[in-house]
Amino acid sequence: REVKILKALTGHENVVQFYNAFEDDNYVYIVMELCEGGELLDRILAKKDSRYTEKDAAVVVRQMLKVAAECHLHGLVHRDMKPENFLFKSPKEDSPLKATDFGLSDFINPSRKFTDIVGSAYYVAPEVLKRKSGPESDVWSIGVIT
């Protein structure tokens, strides 16, 4: 499923690019774009004595929201948006942010809500815990990151 989702989203400027996939008897290997700038979490922690300016934070949040919008436009919910799942393309301060790890993502069925509890505890939406979540859970997670 993750390969199918990556294929659907590849080409978006804020989603890690999918190149190919291989499998053997035990594993699936996914070849994706190299992002050398590290995780968003590491950038946040590196600023321990300072903070993102409002302007810089807005740039980062806008990129995360663009990912959520692209997912939802394709009928997908990421379901695990957290700082560890956003990578910077390069170490430069103005490097683009790229979403990764679509392993918990799923396609939306408009006639039903998701009933399984998935995601990372600190970022999971109340609707997920109530077993009736949808695309709004991605927006909640971005709000928590913010």
C-alpha positions, -999 to 999 in steps of 0.1 A, spaced: 0 0 0 28 24 8 43 21 -27 9 28 -43 5 59 -21 40 71 -29 34 67 -66 2 87 -63 19 116 -45 53 116 -63 59 149 -80 47 171 -52 74 194 -40 69 186 -4 67 148 -6 98 126 -8 101 114 -44 95 77 -51 119 61 -76 114 23 -74 105 -6 -53 118 -42 -51 109 -71 -30 123 -105 -20 108 -133 1 110 -112 33 111 -75 26 100 -47 3 127 -22 -5 116 13 -15 141 36 -33 133 73 -25 148 107 -28 178 113 -6 171 141 20 203 152 36 189 179 58 177 157 87 144 156 104 122 185 114 125 173 150 163 177 149 160 212 136 135 221 163 157 206 191 188 224 177 171 257 184 169 249 221 181 284 231 162 301 203 130 295 185 117 296 150 106 332 141 70 335 133 80 340 96 102 309 95 76 288 114 49 299 89 71 287 60 74 252 76 38 250 86 26 260 51 47 232 36 31 206 61 -3 219 52 4 216 15 13 179 21 -20 173 40 -39 191 12 -22 170 -15 -29 137 4 -66 146 9 -69 157 -28 -58 122 -37 -82 106 -12 -55 98 13 -49 104 50 -13 103 62 -23 93 98 12 98 113 22 134 108 50 142 133 83 161 131 102 128 126 83 122 94 93 155 78 128 157 63 147 186 49 160 182 14 194 197 23 211 212 54 204 248 41 181 269 63 158 275 34 157 239 23 123 225 12 105 202 37 95 167 25 70 143 40 80 107 44 68 75 60 34 67 45 33 33 62 2 41 82 -15 61 54 -47 48 39 -73 57 13 -104 75 24 -138 59 21 -163 88 22 -190 65 36 -170 55 67 -145 67 93 -113 50 103 -119 29 134 -83 17 142 -60 36 165 -28 45 147 -3 73 149 21 86 174 7 93 209 18 129 212 3 139 178 -28 117 175 -62 135 172 -90 129 197 -111 114 168 -85 87 164 -89 77 200 -127 78 197 -123 54 167 -140 77 142 -112 96 124 -107 109 89 -86 136 71 -91 160 99 -67 140 120 -38 151 98 -47 188 104 -48 181 142 -14 166 141 0 196 122 -15 218 148 2 199 176 36 202 158 30 239 155 
